[in-house]
Amino acid sequence: MPMFPEGSPDMQSLLQQATAMQEQLLAAQEELSNARVEGSAGGGLVKATVSGTGDLVDLTIDPQVCDPDDTETLADLVLAAVRDAAENAQRKAAEQMSELTGGFGGEAPDLGKLGF
C-alpha cells in the first residue's frame, strides 16, 4: 500500500500546514515569555516569580528570614524558591508544547533547544 494512496502529497498544502505550525509555535513562545509562574521555599517565606521561559522577574522575601548572622539559610531559601519556580515554568512549557503538538513524538522536546 503506498504511503500516499492518492498520489503525491499536495506541496502547497504541506507548506501551508508547516507555516501554520510555525505560527502556532511562535505564538506559544510569546505566550510563555509573558506568562508568570511562582515557586516558593520555606513554607512561602521566600517566593520567586519567573517568566514562562524561566527568567526571574520577581523575588519576595519575608523579613523574618533576614537574619544577618545566618545569610546562608536565606541564600538557600532563595535558590530553592528560584529552582521551584523554574521547574514549574518548565512543566508549564512542556504541557503547552504537548497540547500544541498533540503529544506527537511522546515526550516534550528539550525546550532549551527551541529558545525557551
N, C-alpha and C positions, 0 to 999 in steps of 0.2 A: 504494500500500500504506500503510495507516495506521501511525502511529508505535507505537501500542499495539494490536496485532491483535485482542485480546480485549476491547477497550473501554478505559475509563478505568483508570489505574493505581489500585491499592488504596492510598488515602491512609494508612491505618493502617500498612500495610507500609512505605511510604516513610518515615513518621515513625519507625518502629522502626529502619530502616536508618540514618537520619540520627542518631538517638540513639546507636546502636552505634558509628558512625564518630566521633562527638564523644567518646564514652568512650575509644575507641582513641587519639584524638589527645591527650586529657588524660593517659592512661597513658604515651604516648610522651614527652610533655613532662616528666612526673615522672621517667621513666627517664633522660632526658637530663640533668636537673638533678642526679641522683645519680651519673651517670657521671663518671669521671675520665679525662682524656686528657692525654698528656705530649707536650711538644715540647722540643727542645734546640738548643744552639748551641755553637760552639767545640769540636766533637768530643765533646760531652757534658759539657763543663766547667760549663755553665750549663743547668739543667733547670727547666722551668716545667710546672706541672700546672694544668689548668683543668677546670672542670665541663663537661659536655656542652653547656651553654648559654653557655660562654665566660668564666665568672667565674674569675679567678685564685685558686687555693686553696692553692698551694704553690710555693716557689721554692727551688732548691738551687744554691749557688754553690761550686765547688771553690776552696779557699783559694789555689791557685796563680795564680788570675786576679785576686786582690785586691792590685793594685799601687797604693799611694796616689798615686804620681806619674802614673798613667795610668787615671784613673777613667772617661775617655771610652770606652775599649775595653770596660771592664766594663759600662757603660751600654748600649753597642751590643750586647753579647752577651745581656744581659738582655732587651732589646727584641726581638732576633731569636728568642730562646727562647720568649717570650710569644707572638709572632706565629705561630711554628711550631705551638705548642700550640693557639692559637685556630683556625688553618687546619685542623688535624687534627680539632678539635671540630666545626667547621662541616661538614667532609666526613662525619664520623660522623652528624651530624644529618640531612644530606641523604640519606645512604644509608638511615637508619632511616625517614625520611619516605617515601622512594621505595618501600621494602618495604611500608610501611603502605598506601600508595595504589596499589600495584601498578604504579608507573610511569605512572599516569594523568596525562595532561596534559604528558608529555615531561619537561622539567627540573623539578627540585625547586623548590618555592616559595621566595620570599625569607623565610627563617626569622625574620629580624628583625621582619617584619610579623606573625608569628604569636606573638611574645613569646619567641622563642628567643634 
